[in-house]
Amino acid sequence: MGFGSYDESEQQNQEVDTDSEEEAVNVHETDHEGDIEFETEKSTDELVDQLQQMKDSE
């Protein structure tokens, strides 16, 4: 079983230009600082029980 030929010439000059600010990815571009609120009809105890059931089923 072969995996193809190995050609060292393909391994030459694989430099990556990491100095370009224009192409850089800003990982904080979509950060969100604030509060998230939601309403539910379940009590805290019911939600904790549901979470425990989810953990137990794993």
N, C-alpha and C positions, 0 to 999 in steps of 0.2 A: 504494500500500500504506500503510495507516494504522496507527498504534499507539495509537489512542484519543485522547480529548481530554485536555488538560492543564488541571487545575483548581487554581489557586493556593490555594484555600481548604483543600484537602486537605493542604497543606504547612505550615499554621499550627499552632502549639501542639503540637509533637511533642517535648515535653520528657520526659526519662526520669529518674525518681527513682533516683539511684545511691547515696543515703545510707542505704538500708535494709540493715542488717546481717543481718536475718532471711532475706532473699531472695538474699543474696550467695552466690556459688559459691566454695567453698574448694578451690582447685586442689591443695592439699597434703593433702587429706583421705585420699587413697589412696596416699600416698608409702610406699615400702617401703625400709627400711634394714636390710640384712643380707646374707647370703650365699645364693647359689643354687648348688646342686650337682647334677650329673647324672652317671650312669654310662653309658659307651659301650664297646663292644668294639673300636672303631676307635682307631688310634694318632693322635697329633697330626699326623703327616705325612699320614696318610690324610684327616683332616678338613681340613687346609690345601689338599690337592689337590682335594678336593670343593668347597671354597669357590672355588678358582681356576676350576674348571670352570663353576661357577654364574656367576661374573663374566664369563667368556669367552662364555657363551651369550647374554648380554644384548647 
